[in-house]
Amino acid sequence: MEDTVDSRFYDRSKGQIFRITYKNRDFQVKLLQKEITKEMVEIDLLLDGVVQKLVKRDSKWFFEHSEVDKDFANDIWRAISLRYRL
């Protein structure tokens, strides 16, 4: 079966949902990958209904097409790493 964007949104067996507060705003983040490891350099996620990709460069996390909210990207990674004990 082909993996489509819609199936990744609604398949309850895929992804973990996190709630993150950043700058006094609440965000809902859903991982779109089943396996998470410390060695990963890219992570697909659904951030408040928008598909985003986190990319690791020089031990810091960034959004794929923006370096503006690198602190937010690192907070998301921190929540993921705490949940999965990475």
GUGUMAR-614181 format. One line per 5 residues: for each residue x, y, z of N, C-alpha, C. Coordinates in Angstrom, 1 decimal. Example, Ala and Ser with C-alpha at 12.3 -4.5 7.8 and 13.67 -1.06 7.14 Angstrom:
13.2 -5.7 7.8 12.3 -4.5 7.8 13.2 -3.3 7.8 ~ 12.8 -2.2 7.1 13.7 -1.1 7.1 12.9 0.0 7.9 .
END
This chain:
0.8 -1.2 0.0 0.0 0.0 0.0 0.9 1.2 0.0 ~ 0.6 2.2 -0.8 1.3 3.4 -0.9 1.1 4.3 0.4 ~ 2.1 4.9 0.8 2.0 5.8 2.0 1.7 7.2 1.4 ~ 0.6 7.7 1.7 0.2 9.0 1.3 0.2 10.0 2.4 ~ 0.2 11.3 2.2 0.2 12.3 3.2 -1.0 12.1 4.1 .
-2.2 11.9 3.5 -3.4 11.7 4.2 -3.4 10.5 5.2 ~ -2.8 9.4 4.7 -2.7 8.2 5.5 -1.8 8.4 6.7 ~ -0.8 9.3 6.6 0.1 9.5 7.7 -0.5 10.4 8.7 ~ -1.5 11.3 8.3 -2.2 12.1 9.2 -3.1 11.3 10.1 ~ -3.8 10.4 9.6 -5.0 9.8 10.3 -4.7 8.4 10.7 .
-3.6 7.8 10.4 -3.2 6.4 10.9 -2.7 6.5 12.3 ~ -3.6 6.0 13.2 -3.2 6.1 14.6 -2.0 5.3 15.1 ~ -1.7 4.3 14.2 -0.5 3.5 14.6 0.8 4.2 14.3 ~ 0.8 5.2 13.5 2.0 6.0 13.1 2.1 7.3 13.9 ~ 3.2 7.5 14.5 3.5 8.8 15.1 3.0 8.9 16.5 .
3.7 9.7 17.2 3.4 10.1 18.6 3.0 11.6 18.6 ~ 2.1 11.9 19.4 1.6 13.3 19.5 2.2 14.0 20.7 ~ 2.8 15.1 20.5 3.4 15.9 21.6 2.7 17.3 21.7 ~ 2.6 17.8 22.9 2.1 19.2 23.1 3.3 20.0 23.6 ~ 3.6 21.1 22.9 4.7 21.9 23.3 4.3 23.3 23.5 .
4.8 24.0 24.5 4.5 25.4 24.7 5.8 26.1 24.4 ~ 5.7 27.1 23.5 6.8 27.9 23.1 6.4 29.4 23.0 ~ 7.0 30.2 23.7 6.7 31.7 23.7 5.2 31.9 24.1 ~ 4.8 31.2 25.1 3.4 31.3 25.6 2.3 30.9 24.6 ~ 2.7 30.0 23.7 1.7 29.5 22.7 1.8 28.0 22.7 .
0.7 27.3 22.7 0.6 25.8 22.7 0.6 25.3 21.2 ~ 1.4 24.3 21.0 1.5 23.7 19.7 1.3 22.2 19.8 ~ 0.7 21.6 18.8 0.5 20.1 18.8 1.5 19.6 17.7 ~ 2.3 18.7 18.0 3.3 18.1 17.1 3.1 16.6 17.0 ~ 3.0 16.1 15.8 2.8 14.7 15.6 4.0 14.2 14.8 .
4.7 13.2 15.3 5.7 12.5 14.5 5.1 11.7 13.4 ~ 5.7 11.8 12.2 5.2 11.1 11.1 6.1 9.9 10.7 ~ 6.9 9.5 11.7 7.8 8.4 11.6 7.6 7.5 12.8 ~ 7.8 6.2 12.5 7.6 5.2 13.6 8.9 5.1 14.4 ~ 10.0 5.0 13.7 11.3 4.8 14.4 12.1 6.1 14.6 .
12.5 6.4 15.8 13.3 7.6 16.1 14.6 7.1 16.7 ~ 15.7 7.6 16.2 17.0 7.2 16.8 17.8 8.5 17.0 ~ 18.9 8.4 17.8 19.7 9.5 18.1 20.5 9.9 16.9 ~ 20.8 9.0 16.0 21.6 9.2 14.8 20.9 9.9 13.7 ~ 19.6 10.1 13.8 18.8 10.7 12.7 19.2 12.1 12.5 .
19.1 12.5 11.2 19.4 13.9 10.8 18.2 14.6 10.2 ~ 17.1 13.9 10.0 15.9 14.5 9.5 14.7 13.8 10.1 ~ 13.7 14.6 10.5 12.5 14.1 11.1 11.3 14.8 10.5 ~ 10.4 14.0 10.0 9.1 14.5 9.5 8.1 14.6 10.6 ~ 7.4 15.8 10.6 6.4 15.9 11.7 5.3 16.8 11.1 .
4.2 16.7 11.8 3.0 17.5 11.5 2.9 18.6 12.7 ~ 3.1 19.8 12.4 3.1 20.9 13.3 1.8 21.8 13.1 ~ 0.9 21.6 14.0 -0.4 22.4 13.9 -1.0 22.3 12.5 ~ -1.0 21.1 12.0 -1.7 20.9 10.7 -0.8 21.1 9.5 ~ 0.4 21.4 9.6 1.3 21.7 8.5 2.5 20.7 8.6 .
2.8 20.0 7.5 3.9 19.1 7.5 5.2 19.9 7.4 ~ 6.1 19.6 8.4 7.4 20.2 8.5 8.5 19.2 8.6 ~ 9.7 19.5 8.3 10.8 18.6 8.4 11.9 19.3 9.2 ~ 12.3 18.6 10.3 13.4 19.1 11.1 14.7 18.5 10.5 ~ 15.7 19.3 10.4 17.0 18.9 9.9 18.1 19.2 10.9 .
19.0 18.3 11.1 20.1 18.5 12.1 21.4 18.9 11.3 ~ 21.9 20.1 11.8 23.2 20.6 11.2 24.0 21.0 12.4 ~ 25.2 20.5 12.5 26.2 20.9 13.5 25.6 20.8 14.9 ~ 25.0 19.6 15.2 24.4 19.3 16.4 23.2 20.2 16.9 ~ 22.7 21.0 16.0 21.5 21.8 16.2 20.4 21.5 15.2 .
19.2 21.7 15.6 18.0 21.3 14.8 17.4 22.6 14.2 ~ 17.0 22.5 12.9 16.4 23.6 12.2 15.2 23.1 11.4 ~ 14.3 24.0 11.1 13.3 23.7 10.1 13.9 23.7 8.7 ~ 13.5 22.8 7.9 14.1 22.6 6.6 14.3 23.8 5.8 ~ 13.3 24.7 5.7 13.3 25.8 4.8 13.4 27.2 5.5 .
13.8 27.1 6.8 13.9 28.3 7.6 14.8 28.1 8.8 ~ 15.6 29.2 9.0 16.5 29.1 10.2 16.0 30.1 11.3 ~ 14.8 30.7 11.1 14.3 31.7 12.0 14.0 31.1 13.4 ~ 13.3 30.0 13.5 12.9 29.5 14.7 13.7 28.3 15.1 ~ 15.0 28.4 15.2 15.9 27.3 15.5 15.7 26.9 17.0 .
15.4 27.9 17.9 15.1 27.5 19.3 13.8 26.7 19.4 ~ 12.8 27.0 18.6 11.6 26.2 18.6 11.9 24.8 18.1 ~ 12.7 24.7 17.0 13.1 23.3 16.5 13.8 22.5 17.5 ~ 14.7 23.2 18.2 15.5 22.5 19.3 14.6 22.1 20.5 ~ 13.6 22.9 20.8 12.6 22.5 21.8 11.8 21.3 21.4 .
11.4 21.2 20.1 10.7 20.1 19.6 11.6 18.8 19.8 ~ 12.8 18.9 19.3 13.8 17.8 19.5 13.9 17.4 20.9 ~ 14.0 18.4 21.8 14.2 18.1 23.2 13.0 17.3 23.8 ~ 11.8 17.6 23.4 10.6 16.9 23.8 10.7 15.4 23.3 ~ 11.1 15.3 22.0 11.1 14.0 21.4 12.2 13.1 22.1 .
13.4 13.7 22.3 14.5 13.0 22.9 14.1 12.6 24.4 ~ 13.4 13.4 25.1 13.0 13.0 26.4 12.0 11.9 26.4 ~ 11.1 11.9 25.5 10.0 10.9 25.4 10.6 9.5 25.0 ~ 11.6 9.6 24.1 12.2 8.3 23.6 13.5 8.0 24.3 ~ 13.9 8.8 25.3 15.1 8.6 26.0 16.4 8.4 25.1 .
16.5 9.4 24.3 17.7 9.4 23.4 18.9 10.2 23.9 .
END
